[in-house]
Each structure stands twice: as structure tokens, then as C-alpha cells.
Amino acid sequence: MLELPEKTTNSGLMPDLTALIDVLFILLVFLLLTAAVKLEMLDVTLPEVGNDNQAPIEQQNALVLSVNFTNQKLNYALGKVPYSSLNEVMDALRVNTNKQGVYLAIDQQVPSGDLVNLLAALSKEDHKIANILIKSE
């Protein structure tokens, strides 16, 4: 019959590395979270100001989409025609067959989420945005 030699366990001589690994993991997470992240910057060219210190909004052969936020409600206008919802504005833009640039004139109080929804809808319909002018009041 074969006999296997008895295992000698030196568990008392081996250090327990669990606590050390936990501390190293916490330090690693802390260093990763506090590391400086390089932000990508985008150069923006601002429009030139006219004689009366107002930037020109109306351009020839350009669609001007204005968005105002009054009484907790968004008001849209395409040219001089008012619209009450984003869907109505997008339908009016679909009727316009020439895919020219759209100038956005936006009130400063417009919530950023609604602005992102507008930009996403314009991008989905493949409308190019020529300029974004923000009016502060």
C-alpha cells in the first residue's frame, strides 16, 4: 500500500496578506479618483460685434430659430412664425427643402436639457447649425 507523506503546514510562518491587499486597493482607487484629467478644449470663434454693440442675428438666406423661456415654458419661432413645441418646429423645418444652415438665437434662461434636445433633433434631421447666439437679459 502506498503511503503519502504528511503535509507539513507552516501557516503560522506565512503572513496574512489580506489586510495589505485591501489597503493597497483603497490607495489605488483613491489615486485614480484624484488624478488630474486632461480636458479637451474646443476653440470658439465669436461673431464680430456691429456698430451698436449687437451681434447680427438676421442673415441673408439663413433660417433663424429662436428659443425663449418665459413663464416656465419654451417658446419657439422660426423666422417670424411662432411655434409652441419642438415637434412643430421640426415639422416646419422638414417642409423647408433647402438644407441651409440654421442660426440659433437662444435666451439665456433656456434649460440646458431642452437645448440638448433641440440640438439632437436638428442633428437627427441633418440640419447644419451655422451659429448659436445667446441673448442674456
C-alpha positions in Angstrom: 0.0 0.0 0.0 1.2 3.4 -0.8 1.5 6.0 1.9 1.6 9.7 1.2 3.9 11.8 3.3 2.2 14.0 5.8 1.8 17.6 4.8 3.6 20.0 7.0 1.7 23.2 7.2 3.7 26.3 8.2 0.6 28.5 8.3 2.0 30.3 11.3 5.1 31.3 9.5 3.3 32.8 6.4 1.9 36.3 6.8 -1.7 37.1 6.0 -1.6 39.5 3.1 -5.4 40.2 3.0 -5.2 43.4 5.0 -2.2 44.6 2.9 -4.0 44.0 -0.3 -7.1 45.8 1.0 -5.1 48.9 1.9 -3.3 48.8 -1.5 -6.6 48.6 -3.3 -8.1 51.5 -1.4 -4.9 53.6 -2.1 -5.1 52.7 -5.8 -8.8 53.7 -6.0 -8.0 57.0 -4.2 -5.2 57.8 -6.5 -7.2 57.0 -9.6 -10.1 59.2 -8.5 -7.9 62.2 -7.5 -5.7 62.0 -10.6 -5.8 65.1 -12.8 -7.8 64.5 -16.0 -6.9 66.5 -19.1 -10.0 68.1 -20.5 -10.3 68.5 -24.2 -10.9 72.2 -25.2 -12.6 73.4 -28.3 -11.6 76.8 -29.8 -14.6 79.0 -30.4 -14.7 82.0 -32.8 -17.1 84.6 -31.6 -19.0 86.7 -34.1 -17.9 90.3 -34.6 -20.0 93.0 -32.9 -21.7 95.6 -35.1 -21.8 99.3 -34.6 -24.5 99.3 -31.9 -22.7 96.5 -29.9 -25.3 94.0 -31.1 -24.3 90.8 -32.9 -26.3 90.4 -36.2 -28.9 87.8 -35.9 -30.7 88.0 -39.3 -28.6 86.7 -42.1 -29.5 86.5 -45.8 -30.5 83.0 -46.9 -30.4 81.7 -43.4 -33.1 80.2 -41.1 -33.2 81.8 -37.7 -34.6 79.6 -35.0 -35.2 81.5 -31.8 -35.9 79.9 -28.4 -37.3 81.9 -25.4 -38.1 80.6 -21.9 -40.9 82.7 -20.4 -43.3 81.7 -17.7 -41.6 78.3 -17.3 -42.5 77.5 -20.9 -40.4 77.2 -24.0 -41.4 79.4 -27.0 -40.0 78.7 -30.4 -40.0 80.8 -33.5 -38.7 80.1 -37.0 -38.1 83.4 -38.7 -41.1 85.4 -37.5 -43.6 82.4 -37.2 -44.1 81.3 -33.6 -44.4 77.6 -32.6 -45.4 76.1 -29.3 -43.5 72.8 -29.3 -40.3 71.3 -30.6 -42.2 68.8 -32.8 -44.0 71.7 -34.6 -40.6 73.4 -35.3 -39.1 70.2 -36.6 -42.1 69.7 -38.9 -41.7 73.2 -40.2 -38.0 72.6 -40.8 -38.9 69.4 -42.7 -41.1 71.4 -45.1 -38.1 73.6 -45.8 -36.5 71.7 -48.7 -33.2 73.6 -48.9 -30.8 72.3 -46.3 -29.3 75.6 -45.4 -27.6 76.5 -42.1 -29.7 77.2 -39.1 -28.9 80.1 -36.8 -30.0 79.5 -33.3 -30.9 82.6 -31.2 -31.4 81.3 -27.6 -32.5 83.0 -24.5 -30.0 82.5 -21.6 -32.7 81.1 -19.3 -33.4 78.1 -21.6 -32.7 74.9 -19.6 -29.6 73.1 -20.9 -31.6 69.8 -21.2 -34.1 71.4 -23.6 -31.2 72.9 -25.6 -29.6 69.5 -25.9 -32.9 68.0 -27.1 -33.1 70.7 -29.7 -29.6 70.2 -30.9 -30.1 66.4 -31.0 -33.3 66.8 -33.1 -31.6 69.2 -35.5 -28.7 66.7 -35.8 -31.1 63.8 -36.4 -32.7 65.7 -39.3 -29.2 66.5 -40.7 -29.5 70.3 -40.3 -26.2 72.1 -40.0 -26.0 74.7 -37.3 -24.3 77.8 -38.5 -24.1 79.9 -35.3 -25.5 79.8 -31.8 -26.3 83.3 -30.4 -27.2 83.6 -26.8 -29.1 86.6 -25.6 -28.7 87.5 -21.9 -31.3 89.5 -20.2 
